[in-house]
């Protein structure tokens, strides 16, 4: 359901004007086609590394020490963020 731009009342799809204020309702505009955007390889590697780390932590028999766990976790997040920023710069 759409809303009137002036009085914010609900307007049905088949109506051409608002029932409350009588203003004409603009037709729905089509969104611009989104550019296809590929996920960078570094981001894929960080994601797969995170999945492998989670699988090891949950299903592994040995527990990792806390400093190692913190180091791995704190390294994977910036790698993923950095990869996304690099990909955005290249696409612009």
C-alpha positions in Angstrom: 0.0 0.0 0.0 1.2 3.5 -0.8 0.8 6.7 1.2 -0.1 10.2 0.0 2.8 12.5 0.0 0.9 15.4 1.6 -1.5 13.9 4.2 0.1 10.5 4.6 -3.2 8.6 4.2 -3.3 5.2 2.8 -3.9 5.1 -1.0 -4.8 1.9 -2.8 -2.9 0.8 -5.9 -5.9 1.4 -8.2 -6.6 5.0 -7.0 -5.2 7.9 -8.9 -6.0 10.5 -6.3 -6.0 10.6 -2.5 -9.4 10.1 -0.9 -8.7 12.5 2.0 -7.0 15.5 0.4 -7.7 14.9 -3.3 -4.1 15.3 -4.4 -3.0 13.2 -7.3 -0.9 10.2 -6.4 2.4 9.9 -8.4 2.9 6.6 -10.1 5.5 4.2 -8.7 8.9 4.9 -10.1 11.1 2.0 -11.1 14.4 1.7 -9.2 17.5 2.0 -11.1 19.1 -1.3 -11.9 21.7 -2.3 -9.3 25.1 -2.8 -10.7 26.3 -6.4 -10.3 28.9 -6.4 -7.6 31.3 -9.2 -7.0 32.6 -10.1 -3.6 36.4 -9.6 -3.4 38.5 -12.7 -2.9 40.0 -11.3 0.3 36.5 -11.0 1.8 35.7 -14.5 0.7 38.9 -15.8 2.4 38.1 -13.9 5.6 34.5 -15.3 5.6 35.7 -18.8 5.1 38.4 -18.4 7.7 35.8 -17.3 10.1 33.6 -20.3 9.4 36.6 -22.6 9.8 37.5 -20.9 13.1 33.9 -21.3 14.4 33.8 -24.9 13.3 37.1 -25.6 15.1 36.0 -23.9 18.3 32.7 -25.7 18.5 33.8 -29.2 17.2 37.5 -29.3 18.1 38.7 -31.4 21.0 41.4 -28.9 22.1 40.6 -25.5 23.5 42.5 -22.5 22.2 44.1 -20.2 24.7 42.2 -16.9 25.2 44.9 -14.6 23.6 45.0 -16.8 20.5 41.2 -16.7 20.2 41.1 -12.9 20.7 43.9 -12.5 18.1 42.1 -14.6 15.5 38.8 -12.9 16.1 40.2 -9.4 16.0 42.2 -10.1 12.8 39.3 -11.5 10.8 36.9 -8.6 11.2 39.3 -5.8 10.0 40.3 -8.0 7.1 36.7 -8.3 5.9 36.0 -4.6 6.4 39.2 -3.7 4.6 38.4 -6.0 1.7 34.9 -4.4 1.3 36.3 -0.9 1.3 38.9 -1.8 -1.3 36.2 -3.3 -3.5 34.0 -0.2 -3.1 36.9 2.1 -4.2 37.6 0.0 -7.2 33.9 0.0 -8.3 33.7 3.8 -8.1 
